[in-house]
Amino acid sequence: MIRLLSTLTYASGAIGVFLGFYFLSGQDPRGTLALTVTVIAFNVVMGSLSWIRHFLLWEQDSKALGVESTEPFFHWEVGFANGAFAIGGLLAVVLDWGVQALAVAVLSYSAYLLQASALHGYRYITGQSRSPGRLWGSFIALGAMCLMTSYISFAAVAAA
């Protein structure tokens, strides 16, 4: 179940990046649609799936991440943070707060996840956890996704 949720989490982010770039490339001259689909896929869907993994399924998630614990506190806190970014993104979309609010939602979640990516990279480089999933998924792919969503945000604000 955790592996499926993780795959769906990254897939939703990748779809958001793809659609964001697609709409930025001439389909959406003001950048609003590009940023809206990015927020929905990246913040709302990824954040919600991450909340489910880290909060509801924390025991299985801690094993999958290689940080097994008998206390849920850390995982719940991470889940709450992901859930908060999902709620912020959802509010920015539903309440139509505009391109700048959408960009702030994406940039703040990107900053949060880029730091998580750096921690995964640190764990890989220092030998604490040398799995291919940590290197390619949690470090390289997540970091690249954060950089691409940040670019989409800045480009959409510049086009607005």
Buried (B, 14 or more C-beta within 10 A) or exposed (E): EBEEBBEBBBBBBBBBBBBBBBBBEEEBEEBBBBBBBBBBBBBBBBBBBBBBBBBBBBBBBBEBBEEEEEEBEEBBEBBEBBBBBBBBBBBBBEEEBBBBBBBBBBBBBBEBBBEBBBEBBEBBEEEEBEBEBBBEBBBBBBBBBBBBBBBBBEBBBEBB
